[in-house]
């Protein structure tokens, strides 16, 4: 199976030392978007699938304004960077109260940034939460489970049947036939379902509206997301934020599990 796309880290960093350390992260595993002002920071959060956010808490008052967005975007893992001196205890306490998972010490904890993103980012947590496919899908065969693992590991990013087949080193035709065996939904529909499950998870963020969710998951438009939601689960996008994965699966199996191959 080929490597997964890099996870997205958006950073608010005004200090050059912090920016330089973030630019050293392994690009094949973590894609870093650096910002140094609030408008650019807010825009970056709405332009891509955000796995994690790092705020340089030594960047002044604007850093705390950036950090204050953490409760509105809980799907991402939030971290702070501080000098790490004993006097920074109140800084660390304030950051934790805002919802940051950890505060890293400048120059000491730099090597922990990539592991934290790779362990705690949205994509990883989504894959963990979706590791077991709904029982009603009847994905019992090894090839079905392997394909499911590929889909959930992508965190809702766009993927085709051919992409999944290439990752599993089988032909598209073989995978399509094998996946839909024994009463399972066909693969195209399950690809759509996983993307909607990711959309439902992101729609729970107060920071996002439907257009934002569509944009970060690379739907063509909010209208495209609405059409897909009606077609795959018979609902409107506004309903997604209220549903758990099991409830979404229930709607899916009620006559929406098959499409043209």
ChimeraX commands (.cxc) that place a marker at each C-alpha (Angstrom):
marker #1 position 0.00,0.00,0.00 radius 0.5
marker #1 position 1.36,3.41,-0.93 radius 0.5
marker #1 position 2.03,6.20,1.56 radius 0.5
marker #1 position -0.87,8.25,2.85 radius 0.5
marker #1 position -1.09,11.98,2.08 radius 0.5
marker #1 position 0.69,14.23,4.59 radius 0.5
marker #1 position -1.40,15.45,7.50 radius 0.5
marker #1 position -2.21,19.14,7.64 radius 0.5
marker #1 position -0.74,21.38,10.35 radius 0.5
marker #1 position -1.73,25.06,10.44 radius 0.5
marker #1 position 0.60,27.20,12.55 radius 0.5
marker #1 position 0.24,30.71,13.92 radius 0.5
marker #1 position 3.87,31.64,14.47 radius 0.5
marker #1 position 5.31,35.13,14.65 radius 0.5
marker #1 position 8.75,34.27,15.98 radius 0.5
marker #1 position 11.34,33.23,13.42 radius 0.5
marker #1 position 12.79,30.50,15.64 radius 0.5
marker #1 position 9.43,28.73,15.82 radius 0.5
marker #1 position 8.81,29.16,12.09 radius 0.5
marker #1 position 12.24,27.74,11.29 radius 0.5
marker #1 position 11.67,24.67,13.46 radius 0.5
marker #1 position 8.31,23.96,11.81 radius 0.5
marker #1 position 9.84,24.19,8.34 radius 0.5
marker #1 position 12.10,21.27,9.31 radius 0.5
marker #1 position 9.20,18.85,9.80 radius 0.5
marker #1 position 9.14,15.84,7.41 radius 0.5
marker #1 position 7.15,17.11,4.43 radius 0.5
marker #1 position 6.05,13.67,3.31 radius 0.5
marker #1 position 4.26,13.20,6.61 radius 0.5
marker #1 position 3.22,16.69,7.73 radius 0.5
marker #1 position 2.18,19.57,5.47 radius 0.5
marker #1 position 2.77,22.85,7.32 radius 0.5
marker #1 position 0.91,26.08,6.57 radius 0.5
marker #1 position 2.62,28.99,8.32 radius 0.5
marker #1 position 0.68,32.15,9.17 radius 0.5
marker #1 position 1.64,35.22,11.18 radius 0.5
marker #1 position -1.57,37.24,11.37 radius 0.5
marker #1 position -5.15,36.45,12.31 radius 0.5
marker #1 position -6.83,36.91,8.91 radius 0.5
marker #1 position -4.35,34.54,7.26 radius 0.5
marker #1 position -4.70,32.09,10.13 radius 0.5
marker #1 position -8.49,32.01,9.97 radius 0.5
marker #1 position -8.38,31.67,6.18 radius 0.5
marker #1 position -5.93,28.76,6.37 radius 0.5
marker #1 position -8.24,26.90,8.75 radius 0.5
marker #1 position -11.01,27.15,6.17 radius 0.5
marker #1 position -8.99,26.18,3.09 radius 0.5
marker #1 position -7.77,22.67,3.90 radius 0.5
marker #1 position -8.39,19.61,6.01 radius 0.5
marker #1 position -6.76,20.61,9.31 radius 0.5
marker #1 position -5.38,17.76,11.37 radius 0.5
marker #1 position -3.66,19.92,13.96 radius 0.5
marker #1 position -3.00,23.54,14.90 radius 0.5
marker #1 position 0.07,24.96,16.62 radius 0.5
marker #1 position 0.02,28.45,18.12 radius 0.5
marker #1 position 3.25,30.20,19.05 radius 0.5
marker #1 position 2.17,31.64,22.40 radius 0.5
marker #1 position 5.14,33.98,22.40 radius 0.5
marker #1 position 3.76,35.93,19.44 radius 0.5
marker #1 position 1.89,38.51,21.52 radius 0.5
marker #1 position -1.81,39.22,22.07 radius 0.5
marker #1 position -2.74,38.06,18.57 radius 0.5
marker #1 position -1.52,34.57,19.46 radius 0.5
marker #1 position -4.12,34.36,22.21 radius 0.5
marker #1 position -6.79,35.51,19.80 radius 0.5
marker #1 position -5.72,32.65,17.54 radius 0.5
marker #1 position -5.70,30.22,20.48 radius 0.5
marker #1 position -9.22,31.33,21.46 radius 0.5
marker #1 position -10.53,29.60,18.32 radius 0.5
marker #1 position -9.65,26.17,19.73 radius 0.5
marker #1 position -13.12,25.54,21.27 radius 0.5
marker #1 position -14.71,26.32,17.89 radius 0.5
marker #1 position -12.56,23.83,15.96 radius 0.5
marker #1 position -12.31,20.77,18.23 radius 0.5
marker #1 position -11.87,18.34,15.32 radius 0.5
marker #1 position -8.26,19.52,15.07 radius 0.5
marker #1 position -5.65,18.77,17.72 radius 0.5
marker #1 position -4.41,22.06,19.19 radius 0.5
marker #1 position -0.94,22.65,20.63 radius 0.5
marker #1 position 0.93,25.66,21.94 radius 0.5
marker #1 position 4.61,26.58,21.87 radius 0.5
marker #1 position 6.10,28.52,24.78 radius 0.5
marker #1 position 9.51,29.30,26.21 radius 0.5
marker #1 position 9.14,26.56,28.81 radius 0.5
marker #1 position 10.44,28.57,31.76 radius 0.5
marker #1 position 8.94,28.15,35.22 radius 0.5
marker #1 position 7.45,31.62,34.86 radius 0.5
marker #1 position 5.38,30.36,31.95 radius 0.5
marker #1 position 3.15,28.31,34.25 radius 0.5
marker #1 position 0.22,30.75,33.86 radius 0.5
marker #1 position 0.74,30.69,30.09 radius 0.5
marker #1 position 0.51,26.92,30.03 radius 0.5
marker #1 position -2.53,26.90,32.31 radius 0.5
marker #1 position -4.33,29.44,30.14 radius 0.5
marker #1 position -3.58,27.42,27.00 radius 0.5
marker #1 position -4.86,24.21,28.51 radius 0.5
marker #1 position -8.05,25.94,29.66 radius 0.5
marker #1 position -8.64,27.06,26.06 radius 0.5
marker #1 position -8.56,23.44,24.94 radius 0.5
marker #1 position -4.98,22.87,23.85 radius 0.5
marker #1 position -3.83,19.30,24.26 radius 0.5
marker #1 position -0.26,20.21,25.11 radius 0.5
marker #1 position 2.18,23.10,25.34 radius 0.5
marker #1 position 5.65,22.44,23.97 radius 0.5
marker #1 position 8.85,24.05,25.20 radius 0.5
marker #1 position 10.76,26.04,22.57 radius 0.5
marker #1 position 13.92,24.33,21.45 radius 0.5
marker #1 position 13.36,21.37,23.78 radius 0.5
marker #1 position 10.23,19.74,22.43 radius 0.5
marker #1 position 10.66,20.54,18.72 radius 0.5
marker #1 position 11.08,16.86,17.89 radius 0.5
marker #1 position 7.68,16.09,19.43 radius 0.5
marker #1 position 5.63,18.16,16.97 radius 0.5
marker #1 position 5.47,15.61,14.14 radius 0.5
marker #1 position 4.72,12.64,16.44 radius 0.5
marker #1 position 1.93,14.62,18.13 radius 0.5
marker #1 position 0.32,15.48,14.80 radius 0.5
marker #1 position 0.67,11.92,13.54 radius 0.5
marker #1 position -0.81,10.52,16.73 radius 0.5
marker #1 position -3.51,13.08,17.52 radius 0.5
marker #1 position -4.52,14.73,14.24 radius 0.5
marker #1 position -8.07,14.60,12.89 radius 0.5
marker #1 position -7.29,12.01,10.22 radius 0.5
marker #1 position -5.75,9.60,12.72 radius 0.5
marker #1 position -8.59,9.98,15.21 radius 0.5
marker #1 position -11.18,9.60,12.46 radius 0.5
marker #1 position -9.57,6.37,11.26 radius 0.5
marker #1 position -9.46,5.08,14.82 radius 0.5
marker #1 position -13.12,5.90,15.43 radius 0.5
marker #1 position -14.15,4.31,12.10 radius 0.5
marker #1 position -11.86,1.28,12.35 radius 0.5
marker #1 position -14.77,-1.13,12.63 radius 0.5
marker #1 position -17.19,-0.89,9.68 radius 0.5
marker #1 position -20.91,-0.95,10.49 radius 0.5
marker #1 position -22.12,-4.54,10.86 radius 0.5
marker #1 position -24.91,-3.89,8.36 radius 0.5
marker #1 position -22.29,-3.33,5.64 radius 0.5
marker #1 position -21.24,-7.02,5.87 radius 0.5
marker #1 position -17.59,-6.28,5.18 radius 0.5
marker #1 position -16.26,-9.64,6.39 radius 0.5
marker #1 position -13.78,-10.68,3.72 radius 0.5
marker #1 position -10.11,-9.65,3.91 radius 0.5
marker #1 position -10.24,-7.60,0.70 radius 0.5
marker #1 position -13.33,-5.75,1.93 radius 0.5
marker #1 position -11.72,-4.93,5.25 radius 0.5
marker #1 position -8.47,-3.90,3.58 radius 0.5
marker #1 position -10.36,-1.50,1.29 radius 0.5
marker #1 position -12.29,-0.11,4.26 radius 0.5
marker #1 position -9.01,0.50,6.11 radius 0.5
marker #1 position -7.70,2.48,3.13 radius 0.5
marker #1 position -10.83,4.64,3.01 radius 0.5
marker #1 position -10.97,5.56,6.68 radius 0.5
marker #1 position -7.20,6.18,6.81 radius 0.5
marker #1 position -7.71,9.00,4.27 radius 0.5
marker #1 position -10.01,10.89,6.62 radius 0.5
marker #1 position -12.60,11.81,4.01 radius 0.5
marker #1 position -10.17,13.03,1.34 radius 0.5
marker #1 position -11.23,12.40,-2.27 radius 0.5
marker #1 position -10.43,8.89,-3.51 radius 0.5
marker #1 position -11.55,6.71,-6.43 radius 0.5
marker #1 position -12.04,2.98,-6.84 radius 0.5
marker #1 position -8.88,2.94,-8.96 radius 0.5
marker #1 position -6.93,4.66,-6.18 radius 0.5
marker #1 position -8.01,2.05,-3.64 radius 0.5
marker #1 position -7.22,-0.79,-6.04 radius 0.5
marker #1 position -3.74,0.62,-6.65 radius 0.5
marker #1 position -3.09,0.81,-2.91 radius 0.5
marker #1 position -4.15,-2.82,-2.54 radius 0.5
marker #1 position -2.23,-3.89,-5.66 radius 0.5
marker #1 position -5.28,-5.41,-7.36 radius 0.5
marker #1 position -7.22,-4.49,-10.48 radius 0.5
marker #1 position -10.12,-2.07,-10.27 radius 0.5
marker #1 position -12.48,-4.65,-11.76 radius 0.5
marker #1 position -11.45,-7.35,-9.31 radius 0.5
marker #1 position -11.79,-5.04,-6.34 radius 0.5
marker #1 position -15.24,-3.80,-7.40 radius 0.5
marker #1 position -16.53,-7.36,-7.76 radius 0.5
marker #1 position -14.92,-8.67,-4.60 radius 0.5
marker #1 position -15.98,-5.75,-2.45 radius 0.5
marker #1 position -19.67,-5.99,-3.34 radius 0.5
marker #1 position -19.85,-9.76,-2.70 radius 0.5
marker #1 position -22.12,-11.42,-0.14 radius 0.5
marker #1 position -24.60,-8.57,0.08 radius 0.5
marker #1 position -22.13,-5.79,0.87 radius 0.5
marker #1 position -22.67,-2.28,-0.53 radius 0.5
marker #1 position -20.66,-1.50,-3.63 radius 0.5
marker #1 position -17.36,0.27,-3.21 radius 0.5
marker #1 position -18.37,3.55,-4.85 radius 0.5
marker #1 position -21.19,3.97,-2.36 radius 0.5
marker #1 position -18.96,3.13,0.59 radius 0.5
marker #1 position -16.38,5.67,-0.60 radius 0.5
marker #1 position -19.15,8.27,-0.57 radius 0.5
marker #1 position -20.35,7.11,2.85 radius 0.5
marker #1 position -16.91,7.50,4.43 radius 0.5
marker #1 position -16.56,11.00,2.97 radius 0.5
marker #1 position -19.95,11.93,4.43 radius 0.5
marker #1 position -18.96,10.48,7.79 radius 0.5
marker #1 position -15.95,12.81,7.73 radius 0.5
marker #1 position -18.21,15.69,6.69 radius 0.5
marker #1 position -20.49,14.91,9.63 radius 0.5
marker #1 position -17.53,14.98,12.02 radius 0.5
marker #1 position -16.32,18.32,10.65 radius 0.5
marker #1 position -19.82,19.81,10.60 radius 0.5
marker #1 position -19.84,19.59,14.40 radius 0.5
marker #1 position -17.23,22.38,14.50 radius 0.5
marker #1 position -18.87,25.73,15.32 radius 0.5
marker #1 position -16.13,27.37,13.23 radius 0.5
marker #1 position -17.36,25.72,10.01 radius 0.5
marker #1 position -20.44,26.23,7.90 radius 0.5
marker #1 position -21.51,23.85,5.13 radius 0.5
marker #1 position -19.40,25.67,2.57 radius 0.5
marker #1 position -16.32,25.30,4.75 radius 0.5
marker #1 position -16.89,21.56,5.19 radius 0.5
marker #1 position -17.33,21.14,1.45 radius 0.5
marker #1 position -14.16,23.12,0.77 radius 0.5
marker #1 position -11.83,21.33,3.19 radius 0.5
marker #1 position -13.01,17.90,1.96 radius 0.5
marker #1 position -12.63,19.01,-1.67 radius 0.5
marker #1 position -16.24,18.71,-2.75 radius 0.5
marker #1 position -16.79,20.82,-5.85 radius 0.5
marker #1 position -19.12,23.14,-3.93 radius 0.5
marker #1 position -21.57,23.28,-1.05 radius 0.5
marker #1 position -24.24,22.27,-3.55 radius 0.5
marker #1 position -22.22,19.21,-4.50 radius 0.5
marker #1 position -22.02,18.21,-0.83 radius 0.5
marker #1 position -25.78,18.73,-0.49 radius 0.5
marker #1 position -26.47,16.56,-3.53 radius 0.5
marker #1 position -24.15,13.81,-2.26 radius 0.5
marker #1 position -25.77,13.90,1.17 radius 0.5
marker #1 position -29.26,13.48,-0.26 radius 0.5
marker #1 position -28.11,10.74,-2.64 radius 0.5
marker #1 position -26.10,8.71,-0.15 radius 0.5
marker #1 position -28.06,9.03,3.08 radius 0.5
marker #1 position -31.27,10.82,2.08 radius 0.5
marker #1 position -30.59,13.84,4.29 radius 0.5
marker #1 position -29.65,17.50,4.07 radius 0.5
marker #1 position -26.16,18.72,5.03 radius 0.5
marker #1 position -27.62,20.57,8.02 radius 0.5
marker #1 position -28.56,17.17,9.46 radius 0.5
marker #1 position -25.00,15.84,9.42 radius 0.5
marker #1 position -23.79,17.63,12.54 radius 0.5
marker #1 position -26.49,15.94,14.64 radius 0.5
marker #1 position -25.67,12.39,13.60 radius 0.5
marker #1 position -23.24,9.87,15.02 radius 0.5
marker #1 position -21.56,7.42,12.59 radius 0.5
marker #1 position -23.94,4.60,13.57 radius 0.5
marker #1 position -26.95,6.79,12.84 radius 0.5
marker #1 position -25.47,7.85,9.51 radius 0.5
marker #1 position -24.95,4.18,8.64 radius 0.5
marker #1 position -28.59,3.43,9.45 radius 0.5
marker #1 position -29.72,6.05,6.95 radius 0.5
marker #1 position -27.24,4.70,4.40 radius 0.5
marker #1 position -28.53,1.12,4.47 radius 0.5
marker #1 position -32.14,2.22,3.97 radius 0.5
marker #1 position -32.06,1.97,0.21 radius 0.5
marker #1 position -28.90,4.03,-0.48 radius 0.5
marker #1 position -26.21,1.34,-0.43 radius 0.5
marker #1 position -26.14,0.55,-4.13 radius 0.5
marker #1 position -25.08,2.58,-7.15 radius 0.5
marker #1 position -24.23,1.83,-10.73 radius 0.5
marker #1 position -20.84,0.12,-10.92 radius 0.5
marker link #1:1,2 radius 0.2
marker link #1:2,3 radius 0.2
marker link #1:3,4 radius 0.2
marker link #1:4,5 radius 0.2
marker link #1:5,6 radius 0.2
marker link #1:6,7 radius 0.2
marker link #1:7,8 radius 0.2
marker link #1:8,9 radius 0.2
marker link #1:9,10 radius 0.2
marker link #1:10,11 radius 0.2
marker link #1:11,12 radius 0.2
marker link #1:12,13 radius 0.2
marker link #1:13,14 radius 0.2
marker link #1:14,15 radius 0.2
marker link #1:15,16 radius 0.2
marker link #1:16,17 radius 0.2
marker link #1:17,18 radius 0.2
marker link #1:18,19 radius 0.2
marker link #1:19,20 radius 0.2
marker link #1:20,21 radius 0.2
marker link #1:21,22 radius 0.2
marker link #1:22,23 radius 0.2
marker link #1:23,24 radius 0.2
marker link #1:24,25 radius 0.2
marker link #1:25,26 radius 0.2
marker link #1:26,27 radius 0.2
marker link #1:27,28 radius 0.2
marker link #1:28,29 radius 0.2
marker link #1:29,30 radius 0.2
marker link #1:30,31 radius 0.2
marker link #1:31,32 radius 0.2
marker link #1:32,33 radius 0.2
marker link #1:33,34 radius 0.2
marker link #1:34,35 radius 0.2
marker link #1:35,36 radius 0.2
marker link #1:36,37 radius 0.2
marker link #1:37,38 radius 0.2
marker link #1:38,39 radius 0.2
marker link #1:39,40 radius 0.2
marker link #1:40,41 radius 0.2
marker link #1:41,42 radius 0.2
marker link #1:42,43 radius 0.2
marker link #1:43,44 radius 0.2
marker link #1:44,45 radius 0.2
marker link #1:45,46 radius 0.2
marker link #1:46,47 radius 0.2
marker link #1:47,48 radius 0.2
marker link #1:48,49 radius 0.2
marker link #1:49,50 radius 0.2
marker link #1:50,51 radius 0.2
marker link #1:51,52 radius 0.2
marker link #1:52,53 radius 0.2
marker link #1:53,54 radius 0.2
marker link #1:54,55 radius 0.2
marker link #1:55,56 radius 0.2
marker link #1:56,57 radius 0.2
marker link #1:57,58 radius 0.2
marker link #1:58,59 radius 0.2
marker link #1:59,60 radius 0.2
marker link #1:60,61 radius 0.2
marker link #1:61,62 radius 0.2
marker link #1:62,63 radius 0.2
marker link #1:63,64 radius 0.2
marker link #1:64,65 radius 0.2
marker link #1:65,66 radius 0.2
marker link #1:66,67 radius 0.2
marker link #1:67,68 radius 0.2
marker link #1:68,69 radius 0.2
marker link #1:69,70 radius 0.2
marker link #1:70,71 radius 0.2
marker link #1:71,72 radius 0.2
marker link #1:72,73 radius 0.2
marker link #1:73,74 radius 0.2
marker link #1:74,75 radius 0.2
marker link #1:75,76 radius 0.2
marker link #1:76,77 radius 0.2
marker link #1:77,78 radius 0.2
marker link #1:78,79 radius 0.2
marker link #1:79,80 radius 0.2
marker link #1:80,81 radius 0.2
marker link #1:81,82 radius 0.2
marker link #1:82,83 radius 0.2
marker link #1:83,84 radius 0.2
marker link #1:84,85 radius 0.2
marker link #1:85,86 radius 0.2
marker link #1:86,87 radius 0.2
marker link #1:87,88 radius 0.2
marker link #1:88,89 radius 0.2
marker link #1:89,90 radius 0.2
marker link #1:90,91 radius 0.2
marker link #1:91,92 radius 0.2
marker link #1:92,93 radius 0.2
marker link #1:93,94 radius 0.2
marker link #1:94,95 radius 0.2
marker link #1:95,96 radius 0.2
marker link #1:96,97 radius 0.2
marker link #1:97,98 radius 0.2
marker link #1:98,99 radius 0.2
marker link #1:99,100 radius 0.2
marker link #1:100,101 radius 0.2
marker link #1:101,102 radius 0.2
marker link #1:102,103 radius 0.2
marker link #1:103,104 radius 0.2
marker link #1:104,105 radius 0.2
marker link #1:105,106 radius 0.2
marker link #1:106,107 radius 0.2
marker link #1:107,108 radius 0.2
marker link #1:108,109 radius 0.2
marker link #1:109,110 radius 0.2
marker link #1:110,111 radius 0.2
marker link #1:111,112 radius 0.2
marker link #1:112,113 radius 0.2
marker link #1:113,114 radius 0.2
marker link #1:114,115 radius 0.2
marker link #1:115,116 radius 0.2
marker link #1:116,117 radius 0.2
marker link #1:117,118 radius 0.2
marker link #1:118,119 radius 0.2
marker link #1:119,120 radius 0.2
marker link #1:120,121 radius 0.2
marker link #1:121,122 radius 0.2
marker link #1:122,123 radius 0.2
marker link #1:123,124 radius 0.2
marker link #1:124,125 radius 0.2
marker link #1:125,126 radius 0.2
marker link #1:126,127 radius 0.2
marker link #1:127,128 radius 0.2
marker link #1:128,129 radius 0.2
marker link #1:129,130 radius 0.2
marker link #1:130,131 radius 0.2
marker link #1:131,132 radius 0.2
marker link #1:132,133 radius 0.2
marker link #1:133,134 radius 0.2
marker link #1:134,135 radius 0.2
marker link #1:135,136 radius 0.2
marker link #1:136,137 radius 0.2
marker link #1:137,138 radius 0.2
marker link #1:138,139 radius 0.2
marker link #1:139,140 radius 0.2
marker link #1:140,141 radius 0.2
marker link #1:141,142 radius 0.2
marker link #1:142,143 radius 0.2
marker link #1:143,144 radius 0.2
marker link #1:144,145 radius 0.2
marker link #1:145,146 radius 0.2
marker link #1:146,147 radius 0.2
marker link #1:147,148 radius 0.2
marker link #1:148,149 radius 0.2
marker link #1:149,150 radius 0.2
marker link #1:150,151 radius 0.2
marker link #1:151,152 radius 0.2
marker link #1:152,153 radius 0.2
marker link #1:153,154 radius 0.2
marker link #1:154,155 radius 0.2
marker link #1:155,156 radius 0.2
marker link #1:156,157 radius 0.2
marker link #1:157,158 radius 0.2
marker link #1:158,159 radius 0.2
marker link #1:159,160 radius 0.2
marker link #1:160,161 radius 0.2
marker link #1:161,162 radius 0.2
marker link #1:162,163 radius 0.2
marker link #1:163,164 radius 0.2
marker link #1:164,165 radius 0.2
marker link #1:165,166 radius 0.2
marker link #1:166,167 radius 0.2
marker link #1:167,168 radius 0.2
marker link #1:168,169 radius 0.2
marker link #1:169,170 radius 0.2
marker link #1:170,171 radius 0.2
marker link #1:171,172 radius 0.2
marker link #1:172,173 radius 0.2
marker link #1:173,174 radius 0.2
marker link #1:174,175 radius 0.2
marker link #1:175,176 radius 0.2
marker link #1:176,177 radius 0.2
marker link #1:177,178 radius 0.2
marker link #1:178,179 radius 0.2
marker link #1:179,180 radius 0.2
marker link #1:180,181 radius 0.2
marker link #1:181,182 radius 0.2
marker link #1:182,183 radius 0.2
marker link #1:183,184 radius 0.2
marker link #1:184,185 radius 0.2
marker link #1:185,186 radius 0.2
marker link #1:186,187 radius 0.2
marker link #1:187,188 radius 0.2
marker link #1:188,189 radius 0.2
marker link #1:189,190 radius 0.2
marker link #1:190,191 radius 0.2
marker link #1:191,192 radius 0.2
marker link #1:192,193 radius 0.2
marker link #1:193,194 radius 0.2
marker link #1:194,195 radius 0.2
marker link #1:195,196 radius 0.2
marker link #1:196,197 radius 0.2
marker link #1:197,198 radius 0.2
marker link #1:198,199 radius 0.2
marker link #1:199,200 radius 0.2
marker link #1:200,201 radius 0.2
marker link #1:201,202 radius 0.2
marker link #1:202,203 radius 0.2
marker link #1:203,204 radius 0.2
marker link #1:204,205 radius 0.2
marker link #1:205,206 radius 0.2
marker link #1:206,207 radius 0.2
marker link #1:207,208 radius 0.2
marker link #1:208,209 radius 0.2
marker link #1:209,210 radius 0.2
marker link #1:210,211 radius 0.2
marker link #1:211,212 radius 0.2
marker link #1:212,213 radius 0.2
marker link #1:213,214 radius 0.2
marker link #1:214,215 radius 0.2
marker link #1:215,216 radius 0.2
marker link #1:216,217 radius 0.2
marker link #1:217,218 radius 0.2
marker link #1:218,219 radius 0.2
marker link #1:219,220 radius 0.2
marker link #1:220,221 radius 0.2
marker link #1:221,222 radius 0.2
marker link #1:222,223 radius 0.2
marker link #1:223,224 radius 0.2
marker link #1:224,225 radius 0.2
marker link #1:225,226 radius 0.2
marker link #1:226,227 radius 0.2
marker link #1:227,228 radius 0.2
marker link #1:228,229 radius 0.2
marker link #1:229,230 radius 0.2
marker link #1:230,231 radius 0.2
marker link #1:231,232 radius 0.2
marker link #1:232,233 radius 0.2
marker link #1:233,234 radius 0.2
marker link #1:234,235 radius 0.2
marker link #1:235,236 radius 0.2
marker link #1:236,237 radius 0.2
marker link #1:237,238 radius 0.2
marker link #1:238,239 radius 0.2
marker link #1:239,240 radius 0.2
marker link #1:240,241 radius 0.2
marker link #1:241,242 radius 0.2
marker link #1:242,243 radius 0.2
marker link #1:243,244 radius 0.2
marker link #1:244,245 radius 0.2
marker link #1:245,246 radius 0.2
marker link #1:246,247 radius 0.2
marker link #1:247,248 radius 0.2
marker link #1:248,249 radius 0.2
marker link #1:249,250 radius 0.2
marker link #1:250,251 radius 0.2
marker link #1:251,252 radius 0.2
marker link #1:252,253 radius 0.2
marker link #1:253,254 radius 0.2
marker link #1:254,255 radius 0.2
marker link #1:255,256 radius 0.2
marker link #1:256,257 radius 0.2
marker link #1:257,258 radius 0.2
marker link #1:258,259 radius 0.2
marker link #1:259,260 radius 0.2
marker link #1:260,261 radius 0.2
view
